[in-house]
Amino acid sequence: MYDPVEKGDTKPYKVTDEDWKKLHRKAVSLSRQWVDLGVFHHVATETNAQTLWKNIEK
């Protein structure tokens, strides 16, 4: 989960585009599980793990 959140769209060179998208989806899914319902609407449609994390930090 660390790489998609910290690196955003800059994927490691050994990771395929499809695998990078899967990692983002997994990180987003895991993060959404722990978001309070009061702020869930701020991240409900986000698909980028880094952007989702920045929205949570706000």
N, C-alpha and C positions, 0 to 999 in steps of 0.2 A: 504494500500500500504506500510505502514511502516514496518510491520513484515517481509515480504519476502525480502525487501531490506536490513534491518538491520541484520536479523538472518540468511539469506542465506538458507542453507540446514537444519538448526536446527529448526525443526518445533515444535510448542507447543504441549504438550502431548494430549490435547483435540481435536486436529485437525486431521482429517483422511489424509492419503497420497493423496487421490484424491482431497480433498478440498485444500490441500497445493499446489498442482500442479495448480489448478484453480486460486488461489491467485497469484501465480507467473505469470501465463499467463495474468491476469488482470493488474498486476503492470507493466509488460513488455509492454503490449499494450498501457497503459496510458502514459508511459514514452516515447515511440516511437512517439506518437502524437506530442510531444513538442520538438523533436530533430530537429535541423537545417538540411536541406538537404545536406549540406556540410560534415557533420559527420555521416549522417544516415548509410552509408555503414559500419561503424565500429560496429554498434549495430543491423543491420538488421537481422542477423541470431541468435542472442543471445536469449536463452530461460530462463535463470536464471536471476531473477530480481537484485540480488546483483552484479553479474558479469556485467550486463548491466550498472548498476549505476557506478561501478568502471571504466568502459570503458568511460563513459561520463565524469567523473571527470578528466581523463587523458587529 
